[in-house]
Amino acid sequence: MTDAAFALSLRGVTKQFGSTVALDGAQFDVRAGTLHALLGENGAGKTTLMRLAFGMLRPDAGTIEAGGTARHWRSSADAIAAGIGMVHQHFLLVPAMTVAENVSLGDRGLFRGFDPRVAADRVRRIGAETGLVLDPAARVADLPVGAQQRLEIIKALARDAKILILDEPTAVLSSAESQELYSWLRSFVTRGCTAVLITHKVREALAIADDVTVLRRGRAVLSGRPRELAESAVIAAMIGSAATDEVQLPAAGSTAGVSVISLQHVSMTDGRGVHRLRDVSMEVCAGEIVGIAGVEGSGQHELLRVLAGRLAPDGGGVRLPARIGFVPEDRLRDALIPTMTLVENLALKEAGSARGSVRWTSYEARALGTIRKHDVHTSGVCSLASALSGGNQQKFVLGRELEGSPDALVVENPTRGLDIRATSLVLAELRSARASGVAVAMYSSDLDEVLSIADRMIVCFDGRATDTPVEADAVARALLGLS
Amino acid sequence: MTFLVRLARSQAGASVAATLLALAAVTLVVIAGGYDIGHAATALWNGSVGSPYSFFTGTLLRATPLIIVGLAVAVAFQAGVLNIGAEGQLLAGAATAVAAGLSMAAWPGWISVPVELVAGMAAGAAWAGIAAVLKRRFGVLEVISTLMLNFIALFGVSYLVRGPLQEPTHIYPQTASLAASARLPVIIPGQRLHLGFVAAVVLAIVAWWFIRSTAGGFRIRVVGAGAAAAASAGRVNVDRVVFGAFLASGALAGLGGAVQVTGVTYALFEGISPGYGYTAIAVALLARLNPLAVIVAGIFFGGLEAGGAGMQRDAGVPSGFVSVIEALVVLGVLAVDRARILAGERGQPTTGEQAA
């Protein structure tokens, strides 16, 4: 097969943001006239890869080819001119404007007048040709989400897109709308065009795509035709549990102590009325690490916050200890205040409960103790949190949350964005917390990681939490709801 | 210029650098306008600090409301609340303080003056409270609601001085004057500087201590600097802190209005505030929201306004140039801040980061 048969081809692309490696020599080939699903967990690098293809970002290394020609996009305008369109996860529409006006936005020419009738005709023509029908005069704010997405696609088609990239298009759609989108994409590729679908929904991807590529930690780890791939193999590639025999069983004699956190029939509904947690009962005991796994959006985000006492469920019983440490996934948003010093960030821990005057000298001593004990590399306790590297920020957060011997510790993707050395240090901290009797609950989107450290596993699927053996195959099945 | 760059690297230096740049720019414009810059500068100097009268009755008298209202803005901004309605809250405070004072003409000063000031604070807090409730209940942006409330307050004052609060002869659009006992005492014989200036300085020190050393002040800062982290890591009730800071800010602005009517004008009329509530935003930004620095910035702007009046009177240079300086100072501070953020993003270590 020659390169010309690929509509889009990214070879050895690497992209780094600060100290975080988003893509690490990824390879991605899309055959012309196919629907290609790009799978991967949150943070695997899917969106970054497609932003490179669309010219929104430039690769640090590697090549991009479109239509058999090497490309050096200066901006997405170049990619659009070459016939690539992208539908972003968060729509880029002007809600107060009409459908026709939104389609015309971005037309070239400063002094070319905007003619509403021409614009409306264009929307109708695209509708007639492609079956994506929308009222050109409708205001975008009045359209349902599915129609807004159709508009995003129309926008791309209006610029003659032959390659369409859709970032998590079904995340906001009902299942009927999803089916509609999929059958339209099928007809789109039948006309000789090409579509790339970024998703983390394994089953849907395998059902509708011609090819799938799995991205994990910035590398393409699996690629092939759906009928040649087992669902469990794809899941394993996504979250990394290829080697079943490497799985460590719980250390002999690890005896869990008394129950520290207990949830009884907990349920929760989000603002849009979607059930996030359904009848979840679980316990976390002193001196154990409970591993939590779940494909994105299975309810683990909410479950962790309920366990950490950061979110009150709608129903059910919750018993929590007085002191719970929480290490959230997005540390620069939810754990640290980047513009404040380490002393202030340590004091932040008690900001909600403190009364009277703040004893800064005591916090300074405690911050100093934390950076010494947890080996945080910094110029001093008065440096800003933003001045630390990601690994040191995480060590500081962990140290802060473990300070004052908490009864329980809840951690979410604690090694996200860290290099290997920092990762092993963080995992060692969790083990030593367990040894000192802390009840630990840990979620990681990397299955290898949780399996290597957990004493017990709980898998989230569709808002339910199921006890699962600490074993890759069983967990992979439970992740799909197959147990 | 390298001197300015070096100066801008420090916190206070950024404000000083911005001020020097603004003064330099306006100097050029004044020269280009054909005015005698030496004459103008002398008049500015004489009008602001050249004599005891111009310093106490010019500069410090004008600085008093700027400091108090500047604190109001600083407290709100620290909490991330963009209260730009200090002008309206000031007017609400002024009107209420006058109403209270007029009804207590027969009372001794040690009762009536505190009651006037407290009434002003309550009215300012209530006026800010409208926007605070709208924000908390419906998510209305306070930038818009507080700005709109300024206009309502302005027309409210117009109504009051022609209606319910108009002086007994019903000729002038203003209230009757407060009784001598209901006024803030003058602190230097022969000058008009009143006790309100001392109160402003004390208040700034208290606010500085509160923000720096108390749990409540720390909550305000963490909510302003990182609301998500404050809620998650600190378990701070963000809504409540924002609401409280909003009301406190309104109370301070209302106090500024009450001090102005009880210390300077002794009556309510339409032009009672030449935009103190807006200049106070510049004061707070120049002070980088530090209450102690608000004293300095308030006196600086008070001096500019007093000197600007002198400049127009003695040198014929429009006092509007002073407003240009104020605006340029704010733009300068924001530009320097932005430049520093950009420099930080490019990886220039500000605190000697150690890679790990």
Contacts between the chains, C-beta under 8 A, distances in Angstrom:
chain1	res1	chain2	res2	distance
A	310	B	231	8.0
A	310	B	232	5.8
A	310	B	235	7.5
A	326	B	232	6.9
A	326	B	233	7.3
A	328	B	232	5.8
A	328	B	233	7.9
A	333	B	226	7.5
A	333	B	228	4.9
A	333	B	229	6.7
A	334	B	228	5.2
A	334	B	229	5.7
A	334	B	232	4.2
A	334	B	233	6.7
A	335	B	229	6.1
A	335	B	232	6.9
A	335	B	233	5.1
A	336	B	226	7.5
A	336	B	229	6.0
A	336	B	233	7.4
A	337	B	222	6.1
A	337	B	225	4.8
A	337	B	226	3.7
A	337	B	229	5.1
A	337	B	230	7.6
A	338	B	226	7.3
A	339	B	225	5.4
A	339	B	226	7.6
A	340	B	221	7.8
A	340	B	222	7.5
A	340	B	225	5.9
A	340	B	226	7.6
A	344	B	218	7.7
A	344	B	221	7.9
A	344	B	222	7.7
A	347	B	218	6.5
A	348	B	222	5.7
A	348	B	229	6.6
A	348	B	230	7.1
A	348	B	233	5.4
A	348	B	234	4.6
A	349	B	233	6.3
A	349	B	234	6.5
A	350	B	234	7.3
A	351	B	215	7.3
A	351	B	218	5.8
A	351	B	219	5.5
A	351	B	222	5.2
A	351	B	230	6.3
A	351	B	234	3.5
A	351	B	235	7.7
A	351	B	236	5.1
A	352	B	219	7.5
A	352	B	230	7.8
A	352	B	234	4.9
A	352	B	235	3.8
A	352	B	236	4.3
A	352	B	237	6.9
A	353	B	235	7.1
A	354	B	215	3.6
A	354	B	218	7.0
A	354	B	219	7.9
A	355	B	215	5.6
A	356	B	214	6.8
A	356	B	215	6.2
A	357	B	213	5.1
A	357	B	214	5.3
A	357	B	215	7.2
A	358	B	213	5.9
A	358	B	214	6.4
A	358	B	215	5.7
A	358	B	217	7.9
A	358	B	218	5.4
A	360	B	213	7.5
A	377	B	354	4.9
A	377	B	355	7.6
A	377	B	356	3.9
A	378	B	353	7.7
A	378	B	354	6.3
A	379	B	351	5.7
A	379	B	352	4.4
A	379	B	353	7.0
A	379	B	354	6.0
A	382	B	351	7.8
A	383	B	351	4.1
A	383	B	352	7.5
A	383	B	353	7.3
A	384	B	350	7.3
A	384	B	351	5.9
A	386	B	344	7.6
A	387	B	349	6.8
A	387	B	350	6.7
A	387	B	351	4.5
A	387	B	352	7.9
A	387	B	353	4.5
A	388	B	353	7.0
A	389	B	353	7.4
A	389	B	355	5.9
A	389	B	356	5.1
A	391	B	356	5.7
A	392	B	356	5.1
A	397	B	233	8.0
A	422	B	356	7.4
